[in-house]
Amino acid sequence: MSEQLVVLLVIVPLITAPLCLILRKPNWVWGMSAVACLLVLIISSVLWHQCDKYGPISYAFGGWEPPWGIEYRIDSLSSFLLVAISLVSFGVISFARKSVEHEITPHKVPQFYAALLLTLTGFLGIVSTADIFNLFVFFEISALSSYALISTGPRRSALIAAYRYFIMGSIGATFLLAGIGFLYLQTGTLNMPDLSSRLATLEVSAATKMAFVFIVVGIGLKMALFPMHVWLPNAYRFAPSTVTIFLAAISSKVAFYVLIRFCFDIFSFEFSFGSMALGYILIPLSLLAMVLGSITAIFQTDIKFMMVYSSVASIGYLVLGVCLLSQLGIQASLIHLFNHALTAAALFMALGCISYQISNHTPLKDSLKLSDLGGLGQRMPYTMAGFLVAGLSLVGAPLTAGFISKWYLILAVLEAEWWSVLPVLVIAMLLALVYVWKVVEVAYFQPINEKISDVQEAPLPLLLPLWVLAAGCIYFGVHSTLVTHTSSQAAKLLLGGSS
């Protein structure tokens, strides 16, 4: 039965997407989407448990055994990410009902949910497949759907941002496809395990090195790794709130997953970080992302832009951990992947609640300026409390999920004796405290701004998913064993141990 669940995980949202276009009624469409996301969450949780107990689960399409046929393969790493994706997706779809009604015109609602489910399908397929061309196809499904989702934003700027994202995404896809083509010419296979074993027996050639470079550049663009992040701020800022939450929490994590699959599973990490010296490129870029992303966030007057640049910084934490090439370092990256997905979703969900209420009561529709939100903690106490919890997790305060991942990363840096990196890491963490405090100071310690004097607390359908995710930030900060255990197993797998 577990083998069937592997493919059912992708089929559920894929089939539900066209049904949204057939039914058309907004309430029915949302209900179907919510049921699909709930099923995905249940299936992902079952697969996570089965992988932890029995090992990897494989499904061969049409009975064609790999490497001849397309294989879906779930191991400790992919099951870990699937749970993060499905958990955030269910929170997002729960939040979407009121938010989408407010931001999307009624006749576009079915298309919106169809595109959202196709994006989810792409993300799940990327993580589930063991075929690199199939991975590319799912990458493009998620990307094309994301362009459509971003363009549905209420302002014309959303269309421009989606177009820029399309251009950069297309360039990244071209690099990725070219790299896959080089690998196929070298080995004659597309199956990941088979590809890995054949590359291990081949003498390293210029074509293999070129394939590696093309793939890393393509994934770097998709992941918005500094300085290839230029498309990300406007795309997330001008998209509808639901889309920003979904993409900010998941998109870069899925691309990061693909990066470590190629660098550790398909190409060995000895080749990636030894022969190709990838660490000499990624380590400076990750440190720059952490520091410059946080500094840029501090000087933003638009809160959404502020949180977007915090996401740029978070990508630096992800990349730095794997560059340590230790089990503890990779584990820190994977823990941060899971915890930041919850944290980012909660932060942008809180901003979505604020946008919803402010646009209903005041003419402030263009952006969420920090200076306009004086005293918001008194007008929207539950929303701002959710923001505060998620903000503390982003900073890495004790008893929050963010503390666990940053603590593990510090331990990994100390273990590797990277003394020059440690102060940069600590400075980046302190910078996060600065921009989160700026929001807290305005919301709680400044008098109520006249422009928001009529603003009331967000409705319960928006608050409930926010507080579930905020509670998750606390829960996984106190009870971290589940995440640390699975991430440890995944780190061993990537370093050549058993899953």
C-alpha positions as CSV (number, residue, x, y, z in Angstrom):
1,M,0.0,0.0,0.0
2,S,2.9,2.4,0.7
3,E,4.1,2.1,-2.9
4,Q,0.6,3.3,-4.1
5,L,0.7,6.3,-1.7
6,V,3.9,7.5,-3.3
7,V,2.2,8.2,-6.7
8,L,-1.2,9.1,-5.0
9,L,0.6,11.9,-3.3
10,V,1.2,13.7,-6.7
11,I,-2.0,12.5,-8.4
12,V,-4.4,14.0,-5.8
13,P,-3.6,17.7,-6.4
14,L,-3.0,17.0,-10.1
15,I,-6.6,15.7,-10.6
16,T,-8.2,18.2,-8.3
17,A,-6.7,21.2,-10.3
18,P,-8.9,20.6,-13.5
19,L,-11.9,19.8,-11.3
20,C,-11.6,23.4,-10.0
21,L,-12.1,24.7,-13.5
22,I,-15.1,22.4,-14.1
23,L,-17.0,23.2,-10.9
24,R,-16.4,26.9,-11.0
25,K,-18.2,27.8,-7.8
26,P,-15.7,29.5,-5.4
27,N,-16.9,27.7,-2.2
28,W,-16.8,24.3,-3.8
29,V,-13.5,25.0,-5.4
30,W,-12.0,26.0,-2.1
31,G,-13.5,23.0,-0.4
32,M,-12.0,20.6,-2.9
33,S,-8.6,22.2,-2.7
34,A,-8.7,22.0,1.1
35,V,-9.6,18.3,1.0
36,A,-6.8,17.7,-1.5
37,C,-4.2,19.4,0.7
38,L,-5.5,17.5,3.8
39,L,-5.1,14.2,1.9
40,V,-1.6,15.3,0.8
41,L,-0.7,16.0,4.5
42,I,-2.0,12.7,5.6
43,I,-0.2,10.7,2.9
44,S,3.0,12.6,3.5
45,S,2.8,11.9,7.3
46,V,2.2,8.2,6.6
47,L,5.2,8.0,4.1
48,W,7.4,9.8,6.7
49,H,6.5,7.2,9.3
50,Q,7.0,4.3,6.8
51,C,10.3,5.5,5.6
52,D,11.6,6.0,9.2
53,K,10.4,2.5,10.1
54,Y,11.1,0.4,7.0
55,G,13.4,2.4,4.8
56,P,13.0,3.9,1.2
57,I,9.8,3.3,-0.7
58,S,9.8,2.9,-4.5
59,Y,7.1,2.9,-7.1
60,A,7.8,2.0,-10.8
61,F,5.3,3.3,-13.3
62,G,3.7,0.8,-15.5
63,G,5.7,-2.0,-13.9
64,W,8.8,-0.9,-15.8
65,E,11.6,-1.4,-13.3
66,P,14.2,1.3,-13.1
67,P,16.3,2.4,-14.8
68,W,14.1,1.6,-17.8
69,G,11.0,3.2,-16.4
70,I,10.2,6.3,-14.4
71,E,10.6,5.7,-10.7
72,Y,9.2,7.6,-7.7
73,R,11.4,7.0,-4.7
74,I,10.8,8.3,-1.1
75,D,13.6,8.2,1.4
76,S,14.3,9.9,4.7
77,L,15.3,13.2,2.9
78,S,12.4,13.4,0.6
79,S,9.8,12.3,3.2
80,F,11.2,15.0,5.5
81,L,10.6,17.7,2.9
82,L,7.2,16.3,1.8
83,V,5.9,16.8,5.4
84,A,7.1,20.4,5.4
85,I,5.5,21.1,2.0
86,S,2.2,19.5,2.9
87,L,2.0,21.1,6.4
88,V,2.5,24.6,5.0
89,S,0.2,23.9,2.0
90,F,-2.7,22.9,4.3
91,G,-2.1,26.0,6.4
92,V,-2.0,28.2,3.3
93,I,-5.2,26.7,1.8
94,S,-7.0,27.2,5.2
95,F,-5.9,30.9,5.1
96,A,-6.8,31.3,1.4
97,R,-10.6,31.3,1.6
98,K,-11.1,34.8,3.0
99,S,-7.9,36.2,1.5
100,V,-8.6,35.1,-2.0
101,E,-12.2,36.3,-1.8
102,H,-10.7,39.7,-0.9
103,E,-7.9,39.9,-3.5
104,I,-9.1,37.9,-6.5
105,T,-12.1,38.7,-8.6
106,P,-14.8,36.0,-8.3
107,H,-14.6,34.7,-11.9
108,K,-10.8,34.2,-11.5
109,V,-11.0,32.2,-8.3
110,P,-11.3,28.7,-9.9
111,Q,-8.3,29.4,-12.1
112,F,-6.4,30.7,-9.0
113,Y,-7.0,27.5,-7.1
114,A,-6.2,25.3,-10.1
115,A,-2.8,27.1,-10.5
116,L,-2.2,26.8,-6.8
117,L,-2.8,23.0,-6.9
118,L,-0.6,22.7,-10.0
119,T,2.2,24.5,-8.2
120,L,1.8,22.1,-5.3
121,T,1.8,19.2,-7.7
122,G,5.1,20.4,-9.2
123,F,6.7,20.7,-5.7
124,L,5.6,17.3,-4.6
125,G,6.7,15.7,-7.9
126,I,10.2,17.3,-7.7
127,V,10.7,15.8,-4.3
128,S,9.2,12.4,-5.1
129,T,10.7,11.5,-8.5
130,A,13.9,9.6,-9.0
131,D,14.1,10.6,-12.7
132,I,16.0,13.8,-13.5
133,F,14.1,14.6,-16.7
134,N,10.8,14.0,-14.8
135,L,12.2,16.4,-12.1
136,F,12.8,19.0,-14.8
137,V,9.2,18.6,-16.0
138,F,7.8,19.1,-12.5
139,F,10.1,22.1,-12.0
140,E,8.5,23.7,-15.0
141,I,4.9,22.8,-13.9
142,S,5.5,24.6,-10.6
143,A,7.3,27.5,-12.3
144,L,4.6,28.1,-14.9
145,S,1.9,27.9,-12.3
146,S,3.8,30.3,-10.1
147,Y,4.1,32.9,-12.8
148,A,0.3,32.7,-13.3
149,L,-0.3,33.0,-9.5
150,I,2.0,36.0,-9.1
151,S,0.3,37.8,-12.1
152,T,-3.1,37.7,-10.3
153,G,-1.9,40.3,-7.8
154,P,-4.3,43.3,-7.5
155,R,-1.7,45.8,-8.9
156,R,-0.2,46.1,-12.3
157,S,3.2,45.7,-10.8
158,A,2.3,42.0,-10.2
159,L,2.2,41.4,-13.9
160,I,5.6,43.0,-14.4
161,A,7.1,41.1,-11.5
162,A,5.7,37.8,-12.9
163,Y,7.2,38.6,-16.3
164,R,10.7,39.2,-14.7
165,Y,10.3,36.0,-12.8
166,F,9.4,34.3,-16.0
167,I,12.6,35.6,-17.7
168,M,14.9,34.5,-14.9
169,G,13.1,31.2,-14.4
170,S,13.4,30.4,-18.1
171,I,17.1,31.1,-18.0
172,G,17.5,28.8,-15.0
173,A,15.4,26.1,-16.7
174,T,17.6,26.4,-19.8
175,F,20.8,25.8,-17.8
176,L,19.2,23.0,-15.9
177,L,18.0,21.2,-19.0
178,A,21.3,21.6,-20.8
179,G,23.0,20.0,-17.8
180,I,20.6,17.1,-17.8
181,G,21.3,16.7,-21.5
182,F,25.0,16.5,-20.9
183,L,24.5,13.9,-18.2
184,Y,22.3,11.8,-20.5
185,L,24.8,11.9,-23.3
186,Q,27.5,10.8,-20.9
187,T,25.6,7.9,-19.2
188,G,22.5,7.0,-21.3
189,T,20.3,7.0,-18.2
190,L,18.0,9.5,-16.4
191,N,17.4,7.4,-13.2
192,M,19.1,9.1,-10.2
193,P,20.5,6.0,-8.5
194,D,21.6,4.5,-11.8
195,L,23.1,7.8,-13.0
196,S,25.0,8.0,-9.7
197,S,26.5,4.5,-10.1
198,R,27.5,5.1,-13.8
199,L,29.1,8.5,-13.1
200,A,31.1,6.8,-10.3
201,T,32.7,4.4,-12.9
202,L,33.3,7.0,-15.6
203,E,36.5,9.1,-15.8
204,V,35.7,12.7,-15.1
205,S,35.4,14.5,-18.4
206,A,34.8,18.1,-19.6
207,A,31.2,17.2,-20.4
208,T,30.6,16.0,-16.8
209,K,32.1,19.2,-15.4
210,M,30.0,21.3,-17.8
211,A,26.9,19.4,-16.8
212,F,27.6,20.1,-13.2
213,V,28.2,23.8,-13.7
214,F,25.0,24.2,-15.8
215,I,22.9,22.4,-13.2
216,V,24.3,24.4,-10.3
217,V,23.7,27.7,-12.0
218,G,20.2,26.7,-13.1
219,I,19.3,25.6,-9.6
220,G,20.9,28.7,-8.1
221,L,18.6,30.9,-10.2
222,K,15.6,28.9,-9.2
223,M,16.6,29.0,-5.5
224,A,17.3,32.8,-5.6
225,L,20.8,32.3,-4.2
226,F,22.6,35.6,-3.8
227,P,23.3,37.4,-6.2
228,M,20.8,35.6,-8.4
229,H,17.9,36.7,-6.2
230,V,17.0,39.9,-8.1
231,W,13.6,38.4,-9.3
232,L,12.4,37.4,-5.9
233,P,11.6,40.7,-3.9
234,N,9.1,42.1,-6.4
235,A,7.6,38.7,-7.2
236,Y,6.8,38.0,-3.6
237,R,5.8,41.6,-2.7
238,F,3.3,42.2,-5.5
239,A,1.8,38.7,-5.5
240,P,-1.5,38.0,-3.6
241,S,-1.0,37.3,0.1
242,T,-1.8,33.6,-0.3
243,V,0.8,33.2,-3.1
244,T,3.5,35.0,-1.1
245,I,3.0,32.8,1.9
246,F,3.1,29.7,-0.3
247,L,6.2,30.5,-2.3
248,A,8.2,32.2,0.4
249,A,7.8,29.1,2.7
250,I,8.3,26.4,0.1
251,S,9.8,27.4,-3.3
252,S,13.4,28.0,-2.3
253,K,13.4,24.9,-0.1
254,V,12.4,22.7,-2.9
255,A,15.2,24.2,-5.1
256,F,17.7,23.7,-2.3
257,Y,16.6,20.0,-2.1
258,V,17.3,19.6,-5.8
259,L,20.8,21.2,-5.3
260,I,21.8,18.8,-2.5
261,R,20.4,15.8,-4.5
262,F,22.6,16.6,-7.4
263,C,25.7,17.6,-5.3
264,F,25.5,14.6,-2.9
265,D,23.5,11.9,-4.5
266,I,24.1,12.1,-8.3
267,F,27.5,13.7,-8.2
268,S,29.4,12.6,-5.1
269,F,30.2,15.3,-2.6
270,E,33.9,14.5,-3.2
271,F,33.4,15.6,-6.8
272,S,31.1,18.5,-6.1
273,F,33.2,20.1,-3.3
274,G,36.6,18.6,-4.1
275,S,37.2,18.4,-7.9
276,M,34.8,21.3,-8.7
277,A,35.6,23.3,-5.5
278,L,31.9,24.3,-5.2
279,G,32.5,25.3,-1.5
280,Y,34.8,28.1,-2.5
281,I,31.9,29.7,-4.4
282,L,28.9,28.8,-2.2
283,I,30.5,29.7,1.2
284,P,31.1,33.4,0.3
285,L,27.8,33.7,-1.4
286,S,26.0,32.2,1.6
287,L,27.7,34.6,4.0
288,L,26.9,37.6,1.7
289,A,23.3,36.5,1.5
290,M,23.0,36.2,5.3
291,V,24.6,39.6,6.0
292,L,23.5,41.7,3.0
293,G,20.0,40.2,3.0
294,S,19.6,41.2,6.7
295,I,21.1,44.6,6.2
296,T,18.8,45.3,3.3
297,A,15.9,44.2,5.4
298,I,16.8,46.6,8.1
299,F,16.6,49.6,5.8
300,Q,13.2,48.7,4.2
301,T,10.2,50.8,5.0
302,D,7.8,48.3,3.5
303,I,7.3,45.4,5.9
304,K,6.6,42.9,3.1
305,F,9.9,43.8,1.5
306,M,11.6,43.5,4.9
307,M,10.4,39.9,5.3
308,V,11.2,39.1,1.7
309,Y,14.9,40.1,2.2
310,S,14.9,38.0,5.4
311,S,14.0,35.0,3.1
312,V,17.1,35.9,1.0
313,A,19.2,35.7,4.1
314,S,17.6,32.4,5.1
315,I,18.8,30.8,1.9
316,G,22.4,31.7,3.0
317,Y,21.9,29.6,6.2
318,L,20.7,26.7,4.2
319,V,23.7,26.7,1.9
320,L,26.3,27.3,4.6
321,G,25.3,24.2,6.5
322,V,25.8,21.8,3.6
323,C,29.2,23.4,2.7
324,L,30.5,22.2,6.0
325,L,30.4,18.7,4.6
326,S,29.7,17.2,8.0
327,Q,26.7,15.3,9.3
328,L,26.0,18.1,11.9
329,G,26.2,20.8,9.2
330,I,23.9,19.1,6.8
331,Q,21.5,18.3,9.6
332,A,21.5,22.0,10.6
333,S,20.5,23.0,7.1
334,L,17.7,20.4,6.9
335,I,16.4,21.5,10.3
336,H,16.5,25.1,9.2
337,L,14.7,24.1,6.0
338,F,11.8,22.7,8.0
339,N,11.7,25.3,10.7
340,H,12.0,28.3,8.4
341,A,9.1,26.9,6.2
342,L,6.8,27.2,9.3
343,T,8.3,30.5,10.4
344,A,8.1,32.2,7.0
345,A,4.6,31.0,6.4
346,A,3.5,32.4,9.8
347,L,5.2,35.8,9.2
348,F,3.7,36.3,5.8
349,M,0.4,35.1,7.0
350,A,0.4,37.8,9.7
351,L,1.2,40.3,7.0
352,G,-1.7,39.0,5.0
353,C,-4.0,39.5,8.0
354,I,-2.8,43.1,8.4
355,S,-3.2,43.8,4.6
356,Y,-6.7,42.4,4.7
357,Q,-7.8,44.6,7.5
358,I,-6.1,47.7,6.5
359,S,-7.3,47.6,2.9
360,N,-10.8,47.2,4.3
361,H,-10.7,50.2,6.5
362,T,-8.2,52.7,5.1
363,P,-7.0,53.9,1.7
364,L,-3.6,52.3,2.4
365,K,-3.6,49.8,-0.4
366,D,-0.3,50.1,-2.2
367,S,2.0,48.8,0.5
368,L,2.4,48.1,4.2
369,K,4.6,51.0,5.3
370,L,6.2,50.6,8.7
371,S,5.5,54.2,9.7
372,D,1.8,53.7,9.1
373,L,1.4,50.9,11.6
374,G,1.9,52.7,14.8
375,G,0.0,51.1,17.7
376,L,-1.1,48.1,15.6
377,G,-0.5,45.8,18.5
378,Q,-3.5,47.4,20.2
379,R,-5.8,47.3,17.2
380,M,-4.8,43.7,16.1
381,P,-3.4,42.1,19.3
382,Y,-3.8,38.4,18.2
383,T,-2.4,39.0,14.7
384,M,0.6,40.9,16.1
385,A,1.1,38.2,18.7
386,G,1.4,35.6,16.0
387,F,3.8,37.9,14.1
388,L,5.9,38.3,17.3
389,V,6.1,34.5,17.9
390,A,7.2,33.9,14.3
391,G,9.6,36.8,14.5
392,L,11.2,35.4,17.6
393,S,11.6,32.1,15.7
394,L,13.2,34.0,12.8
395,V,15.7,35.6,15.2
396,G,16.4,32.2,16.8
397,A,15.1,32.9,20.3
398,P,15.1,30.0,22.8
399,L,12.0,27.8,22.9
400,T,11.3,28.5,19.2
401,A,12.0,26.3,16.2
402,G,14.4,28.9,14.8
403,F,16.6,28.5,17.9
404,I,17.1,24.8,17.2
405,S,18.3,25.2,13.6
406,K,20.6,28.1,14.4
407,W,22.0,26.4,17.4
408,Y,22.8,23.3,15.3
409,L,24.5,25.5,12.7
410,I,26.7,27.2,15.3
411,L,27.7,23.8,16.7
412,A,28.5,22.6,13.2
413,V,30.7,25.7,12.5
414,L,32.5,25.2,15.9
415,E,33.0,21.5,15.1
416,A,34.6,22.4,11.7
417,E,36.7,25.0,13.5
418,W,35.7,27.7,11.0
419,W,36.6,30.5,13.4
420,S,36.4,33.2,10.7
421,V,32.9,32.2,9.7
422,L,31.5,32.2,13.3
423,P,31.4,36.0,13.9
424,V,29.8,36.5,10.5
425,L,27.1,34.0,11.4
426,V,26.5,35.6,14.8
427,I,26.3,39.1,13.3
428,A,23.8,37.9,10.7
429,M,21.6,36.5,13.6
430,L,21.8,39.8,15.5
431,L,20.9,41.7,12.4
432,A,17.7,39.7,12.2
433,L,16.8,40.9,15.7
434,V,17.2,44.5,14.5
435,Y,14.6,44.4,11.8
436,V,12.2,42.3,13.7
437,W,12.5,44.7,16.6
438,K,11.7,47.6,14.3
439,V,8.3,46.1,13.6
440,V,7.7,45.3,17.3
441,E,8.7,48.8,18.4
442,V,6.3,50.5,16.0
443,A,3.4,48.1,16.7
444,Y,3.7,48.0,20.5
445,F,5.5,51.2,21.6
446,Q,4.2,53.9,19.4
447,P,0.8,55.7,19.6
448,I,-2.0,54.5,17.4
449,N,-1.7,56.0,13.9
450,E,-4.9,57.9,12.9
451,K,-4.9,56.1,9.6
452,I,-5.5,52.8,11.3
453,S,-7.6,53.9,14.2
454,D,-10.7,52.1,12.8
455,V,-8.9,48.8,12.0
456,Q,-10.1,45.8,13.9
457,E,-8.7,42.3,14.6
458,A,-8.5,40.0,11.6
459,P,-11.4,37.5,11.2
460,L,-11.1,34.0,12.7
461,P,-10.6,32.1,9.4
462,L,-7.4,34.1,8.9
463,L,-6.3,34.0,12.5
464,L,-6.7,30.3,13.0
465,P,-4.1,29.1,10.5
466,L,-1.8,31.8,11.6
467,W,-1.9,30.7,15.2
468,V,-1.6,27.0,14.2
469,L,1.7,27.8,12.4
470,A,2.9,30.1,15.2
471,A,2.1,27.3,17.7
472,G,4.2,25.0,15.4
473,C,7.1,27.4,15.8
474,I,6.9,26.9,19.5
475,Y,6.1,23.2,19.5
476,F,9.1,22.3,17.3
477,G,11.3,24.5,19.4
478,V,10.4,22.6,22.6
479,H,9.8,19.1,21.1
480,S,12.5,19.0,18.5
481,T,13.3,15.3,18.6
482,L,11.1,14.4,15.6
483,V,12.8,16.9,13.3
484,T,16.3,16.3,14.6
485,H,16.0,12.5,14.3
486,T,14.7,12.6,10.7
487,S,17.2,15.3,9.6
488,S,20.0,13.2,11.1
489,Q,19.0,10.2,9.1
490,A,18.8,12.3,5.9
491,A,22.3,13.8,6.6
492,K,23.7,10.3,7.0
493,L,22.1,9.3,3.7
494,L,23.6,12.3,1.8
495,L,27.1,11.5,3.2
496,G,26.8,7.9,1.9
497,G,25.3,6.1,4.9
498,S,22.1,4.2,5.0
499,S,18.7,6.0,5.0
